Amino acid sequence: MQSNNRLITEITELDKRLGGGIPPNSIVLISFQTGTTFMEFNEWRIFKQLKNPHIILVGFTLPALEFIDRANIRSVLKSEDANPRGKEFLSVVDCFTQESEKIEKIDFGTIFHVSYPFDTDKLYSILKKVREGFENKQVVWVFDSLTGLSIGVSEENLAKFCRRIFRLHKSHKDLSFYLLNMNAHSDKFLAIVTQLADIVIHFKIEEKEEKLRNYVQVIKGVFPIDTTKLYYETNKNRETIFY
């Protein structure tokens, strides 16, 4: 279901803070603090509202197959009767293992292995080529994470890469999610990438009533938005409870 042409997360209070949901074709920056527990994408309901989307995962934090399992993409895309929406719906750009350049087929998509992902010109060319393979498809990007890329790239070059890849997303009218650990970057870089993104969502932790509490806060969006903190916790079943 969509609200005012926005994609709703079905997390009621978050949707309120987003002004009704996430507009299609947005660049969404999700930043978090070290130690924060933030909800997995399989708790969001955005993907189910898109018509047979193709998902491109760009992973710096885990080997490709572990990344797929953690993201639980198959669960995300299942319809109400638990049947996946199509067979080949996923491309994974593996920037973690740094194997020789190769393309690996899996049962529901393709893994593109990148031998040296810290060459941002080369990485951009690979991502552009992967996207061009789906000219007639609605594409959603999940980039995990800009912090992982920053290990081998200066912040100046990282900012240049963000400008290029964000323009690519806009030219195709893609929805994209970018993750970063805010503790790992300078204020200057955070200001630049915040300016470039359409929506910025912070997952942070603070001491409140002598306890450490997680909260999510929308700090930038397509107006109107609500910047009020939304507190939450994760129970033993890894379910997110908001209060």
N, C-alpha and C positions, 0 to 999 in steps of 0.2 A: 504494500500500500504506500502511496505517496501523499504528501501533504503540501499543497501549494507548489507542486512540481519539485518538492524536496524528497530525498530518500531518508526515511525515518529509521533510526537505530532500534526502535521499540524499547529503548530505555527512556521512559517517559520524561524524567527530569532532565536528562541530557538533551533530548529533542527540544524541550522548552528552551533550554539555554542556547541551542543552535537556531532559535527562531523558527522551529518547526521541522528541522532536520538538515541534512547536508544537501546543498544544491548539486545536481548532476554536473559533471565536467569540472569538479573542483580539485584543487591541489590542497590536500589536508596534511598539515604537519602535526605529528603526535610526538610530543616531547615528554620525557619522564626523568625523575631524579633517581639516582642510585638508591636502591633499597625499596623503591616503590613497587607495589604489586599492581599492575594494570591489566584490565580485562582483555582476554584473548579475542581475536576477531570472530571466532565462532560464536561469541555472545552477541555480536551485532547482527542485524537482520537486513543490512543494506544489500548484500549480494543477491538475495532472493527476489528483490524487486526489479532487478535488471533482466532483460530478455536474453537468455543464453549468453552471458558474458564470457569472454576469455580472460583469464587471470594470468598476469605476469608477475611472478615473485622474483625479486632480486635479493639474493641472500649473501651476507657477509658474516653472519654469526654462527651458522651451523652448516654441516654438509647437506647437500640437496635433499636427500631422502629424509633425514632427521627434520629438516626445515619443513618439508611437506607434512610430516606427521604432527609436528608442533602446531602448525597453522590449522590443521584439521580441515583442510579445504573441502574434502569430500563431504564432510558433515555440513559445512556452510552452504554448499550448493544443492543439498538434497531437497526435493520437493516434499509436500505433505505426505505423500505415499512412500517416502524414503527411496525413491528412484533418482539416481543422479541425472542432471540435465545434460545429456549428451556425453560422449565418451572422451573426446580430446578437448578439454576445456582449460588446460593449464600449461604454461611455459615457466620453467625455472631457470634463471640465470645464476649459475653457481659460481660465486666469487670467493668462496671459502677455501675449497680444497686446492685451488690453483693448479689443477691438472693441465695436461696439454690440451690445446683447443680441440674439442670434439663435441659431437651432438649425440645424445643418448635418448632413445625412445623408451618411454614407460607406458603403462597400460592406459593412462588417461592424459597423456601429453608428452612433452619433450623437455629434456634437460640440456642446457647450453653451458658447457664448461668453459671458464675464462682462465687462461694461464697466468695473466698478469693484470688483475683488475685495477691496480693503482695507476695505470696509464689512462687518465680520464678521457683523452681523445679516442683511444681505442675502445674503452668501455662504452662511451657514447655511441660510437659507430655500431657496436654489437647490439645495443639496446634499440637503436633506430632500425637496424635490420630485422630484429625480432618483431618489432611493431609492424613493420611493412608486410610481414607475412599474414597479417590479419586486417587488411584494409577495410573489409566489409563487416567487421565484427565490433561489437561494443567491448572495450577493453578496460579492465581495472588493474592498476599497478599497486603492488605492495613492496616497498623498498626498505629492507631491514639489514643494515641501517646506515644513515649518513655518518654516524659515529664509527662504524666499522670501516667505511671507506676512508675516513680521516686518519686512520692509522698510518697510511702510506701516502697521504696527500696533504699539502699545506692548506690552511684555511682559505687562503686567497684563491687557490686553484679549485678548492671544493665549492666556493661561492660561484666561480665561473661555471663549473659543471652544473650546479643547480639552475643557474639562469638558462643554460642550453637545454637541459632535459625538461625543465618546466615549460619552455617554449614548445618543445616537441609534444608534450601532453596537450597543451592548449590547441595546437594545430590539428590534432586528431579528436579534440573534445573528449579526452579520457578523464576518468575519475582516478585519482592517485593518492596513495597514503605513504607518507615518509616518516620514519621513526628516527629519533636521535635521543641520546642521553645528554641532557642539558648541562650536567656537571662536567662533561668532557670538552666543552667548547667555550671560547671567549665570548664576552658580552657583545663584541663587535660582530662576530659571525652570527650569533643568535639574532641580533637585530636585523641583519641582512636577510637571513632565511625567513624570518617572521614577515618581513616586508614582502618577500617574493610569494609566499603562500597565500591562498585565499582564506583558509581556516586554520587556526592554531589552537590545539587542545593540549593542555598541560595535565600530566598526572604527577602529583606531588605528595609530599609527606610532611606533616608538621606535628608538633607536640600540642595536644589539646586535652585539657582536664587530666594532666599527668599521664597521658597515653599517646603513643604515636599513632596518628590517624592518616589514612590515605584520602586524598580528594582529587576530583577532576574539575578543571576550570577551563571554560572557553574564553580565550583572551583576544581572539580575532575571528571575525566571521562576516558573512553577508548579513547586513542589518535587517531586522533587529536581533541582537543577541543579549544574553544575560550572563554576566561574568561572576555570578554568585557561586561560591564553592559548593560542590556536591560531594559529600562524604560517603565512603563505602568501605566495606571489608570483604574478605574472601573467607568463606567457611571451609570446613573440613572436606566437603565435596567439591571444592574449587568453584563454587557458585558465588557470584558477586551480589552482595546485599547492599543496597543504597539506603541512606537515612538522612 
